[in-house]
Amino acid sequence: MSKRGGFPGGMGGFPGGMNINKLMKEAKKMQADMEKTQEEISARDFENSVGGGAVYVKVNGNRELKEIKIKPEVVDPEDIETLQDLILTCVNGAINKVDNATAESMGKFNIPGFM
């Protein structure tokens, strides 16, 4: 401790020359950049299709289903299970695209334990 009390190296200093004000400024900038990245992803649409285009879906970056198209030839009253499987696979594929884009975009921030 110095003669006047407080922290060695003056106000806001850390051993090794790290400045708390600089660190806080960088953290605020990173937070703003992360929020902007998340807004950009939320504004995007992600599409997926399965069964040779028999089922098509569109979701937004918030993982909300926006559109679904089903070709009439895959609607077989005797085989509803196949149609259900196609829809599930298609929707889950579109959501995975959102998750992958989010992980890729947020990964640039390199925060240990974040993603």
Secondary structure, DSSP 4 states (H G I P E B T S, - for coil): --TT-S-TTSTTB-GGG-BHHHHHHHHHHHHHHHHHHHHHHHH-EEEEEETTTTEEEEEETT--EEEEEE-GGG--TT-HHHHHHHHHHHHHHHHHHHHHHHHHHHHTT--TT--
